[in-house]
Structure formats: structure tokens, C-alpha cells
């Protein structure tokens, strides 16, 4: 099966970037739920690197873009390994954001779906699917990972988004998107943010590699 997957582009303004790097957190859309706003603020404030880093700026832009489309505050930004780690089935996670994430994971995605996704993810790695497709890092085949953003839409569906700025999409991220697309009734996208005053970047077409993975998982 051949599946089209073209990178989507989302422009941002110089003013918005300045607001983020000067820690003007009013840039985060108030329609986003408090747990997402607070998590982003805590992450950037806990960074020990350059205080003016644009880290997490891509995610803020993507979340703001989707704020009018979300339903009942069903939004998460995280790097939790719920596609492969058993604790996201048992609920043996720390209190706070992880505990809240677990509740929403079971409620909106469903335990049976997560069981199936983890089974498929581990089977893909066990049969060396990543090596067959050349998706290795340092000679090692990594586990599939879920995209950083998922949200519930007003039309009742779910959407999963992998956000990028200048970073390269990892093969493990493409596998995660393929698993989610194949075994959940949902939409997926890869979104790249860029300065809107710069020339429009060339969009990456992931259709061939995504289709190969999709047919293998």
C-alpha cells in the first residue's frame, strides 16, 4: 500500500520568537489546557542552557495553531515512551503530569489499543524491521517512539503530530507514526516551523519511506 505523507510547513513571526526567548509566556494560547501550558513553562524555565534558547518554540507554535480545533482540553505534549514501556499499561508512573497523562491515555486511546500498539512495536524491533529498512543509529536499532504531540479534535478524532524546526526526523519517529496511523483511526502529520519572512523551505516527502514502514509494521 502506498501512503502520501508530505511534511507540512508552519511559519512563525520574529515577534513571536522574541516573546518566547524573553519568556513572555502569554504567547501560549489560553485555549490550551493548563497542564500543557504549565508543562511547557516548567520545561523552558528548568533549562540550564542558554536562557534565550528557542527550545520548545516549535511545539508552542504547533499547539497554538491547533488550539481552535481541540475538544475538551484533550491535548498533550510529552516525550513519554508509551508505545513500548509497560508502565503505560499498568499505571506505575509518578504522580503529576505522568499520572494525568496515563489517565488520558487510557481514556482517549484505550488500553486495548495500547496493548496492541506495544505488541506491534516490539514485534517490529524483534524481527529487525528497523535494520532491514536502514533505520539504525550508531549501528543499533532503536525502539519506535510516539510523536511528541497528540490531541483530540472537535470532530471526535485524534491527531498525532511530530514537530520539527531544523532537526531531522528520526527513523524511530517515522515508525511510531506508521504504527499509530495503521492501528488507530486517526490522523498524523509532520510539521516543520520556519521564519515566515524567510524563503519557503522545501517540503520533505516521506511517502516512500513511510509506506515501506507502514507495510512492515
Residue pairs with C-beta under 8 A, 6 or more apart in sequence:
1 211
1 214
1 215
2 207
2 211
3 181
3 207
3 210
3 211
3 214
4 207
5 177
5 188
5 190
5 205
5 206
5 207
5 210
5 211
6 203
6 204
6 205
6 206
6 207
7 190
7 191
7 192
7 203
7 204
7 205
7 206
8 189
8 190
8 191
8 192
8 203
9 191
9 192
9 193
9 194
9 200
9 201
9 203
10 61
10 62
10 65
10 191
10 192
10 193
10 194
11 193
11 194
11 195
11 196
12 57
12 61
12 193
12 194
12 195
12 196
13 196
13 197
14 195
14 197
16 27
16 61
17 54
17 57
17 195
19 26
19 27
20 27
20 54
20 57
20 60
21 52
21 53
21 54
21 57
22 52
23 44
23 45
25 37
25 41
27 60
27 64
28 37
28 40
28 41
28 60
28 63
28 64
29 63
29 64
29 67
30 37
31 67
31 68
31 70
32 63
32 64
32 67
32 70
32 73
32 75
33 73
33 75
35 97
35 100
36 63
36 75
36 76
36 77
39 77
39 78
39 97
40 56
40 59
40 60
40 63
40 77
43 55
43 56
44 53
44 55
44 56
47 53
47 55
49 55
54 165
57 165
57 193
58 163
58 164
58 165
58 193
59 77
59 148
59 149
59 163
61 193
62 149
62 161
62 163
62 191
62 193
63 75
63 77
63 149
66 75
66 151
66 159
66 161
69 151
69 153
69 154
70 151
70 152
70 153
70 154
71 152
71 153
71 154
71 156
72 152
74 104
74 108
74 151
74 152
75 149
75 150
75 151
75 152
76 101
76 104
76 149
76 150
76 151
77 148
77 149
78 97
78 101
78 148
79 145
79 148
80 88
80 98
80 101
80 146
81 88
81 143
81 145
81 146
82 88
82 101
82 105
82 114
82 146
83 117
83 118
83 121
83 143
83 144
83 145
83 146
83 176
83 179
84 118
84 121
84 122
84 143
84 144
84 145
86 118
87 93
88 102
88 105
88 114
89 111
89 114
89 115
89 118
91 99
91 102
91 106
93 99
93 101
93 102
105 114
106 114
108 152
108 158
109 158
109 184
113 183
113 184
116 183
117 179
117 180
117 183
117 184
120 179
120 182
120 183
120 217
121 143
121 144
121 175
121 176
121 179
121 217
122 143
124 130
124 144
124 175
124 179
124 216
124 217
125 141
125 143
125 144
128 141
129 135
129 175
129 213
129 216
129 217
130 136
130 141
130 142
130 171
130 172
130 175
131 141
132 216
133 171
133 209
133 212
133 213
133 216
134 171
135 141
135 142
135 171
135 172
135 174
135 175
135 213
136 142
136 171
137 170
137 171
137 172
142 170
142 171
142 172
143 172
144 172
144 175
144 176
144 179
144 217
145 170
145 172
145 173
145 175
145 176
146 160
146 176
146 180
147 160
147 161
147 162
147 163
147 173
147 176
147 177
147 180
147 188
148 161
148 162
148 163
149 160
149 161
149 162
149 163
150 158
150 159
150 160
150 161
151 158
151 159
151 161
152 158
153 159
157 185
157 186
157 187
158 184
158 185
158 186
158 187
159 186
159 187
159 188
159 189
160 177
160 180
160 186
160 187
160 188
160 189
161 188
161 189
161 190
161 191
162 169
162 173
162 177
162 188
162 189
162 190
162 191
163 191
163 192
163 193
164 190
164 191
164 192
164 193
165 192
165 193
165 194
169 190
169 204
169 206
174 206
174 209
174 210
174 213
175 213
175 217
177 188
177 190
177 210
178 210
178 213
178 214
178 217
179 217
180 186
180 188
181 188
181 214
182 214
182 217
190 204
190 206
192 201
192 203
192 204
194 200
194 201
